[in-house]
Amino acid sequence: MLRAIGLAPLAIEWLNGPTSALLSLTAVALWSFFGLGVLTYLSGLSTVSEEVVEAAKLDGAGFWRLLAYIIMPLMKPVIGYWAVLCTSGILIWMFPLIYALTKGGPGTATVLPEFLVFTTTFQFLDRGLGAAIGMALFLFVALVSAFVVRRMYVEGAQKK
């Protein structure tokens, strides 16, 4: 179809190429998370007080200053929540997409940790190694999430 409309350079095997498969999988994941991200940020923006924004505009704040010094600090909990969600999502929630689209292929181009847990445990029947990889993945995601949450709340408390 891409060749028919004159976009021949884009007519590659998106899920069969070793370099393009992971990028294609990431694009599908981003597209699937996009709606939740929009809802999350819109709900966070709805909590920003209009009086604060109007006061900043009256004080002469332009768009970029308003964004950097008013909106972003007020949206810090939402940004932290979304950072934790995306980090854990990329590390844990990609399994259904990998299994449905590529089954880890071509070769091992799209084998991410959670798919490695599955293949090790159920395909190679090494339940001990699969459990060890799963626990390592859990600890990594928990540490990253704890770091982001700690940074979000500790820095916020120090500034007050």
Buried (B, 14 or more C-beta within 10 A) or exposed (E): EEEEEEEEEEEEEBBEBEEBBBEBBBEBBEEEBEEEEEEBBEEBEEEBEEEEBEEBBEEEBEEEBBEEEBBEEBBBBBBBBBBBBBBBBBBBBBBEBBBEBBEBBBEEBBBBBBBBBBBBBEEEEBEEBBEEBBEEBBEBBEEBBEEBBEEBEEEEEEEE
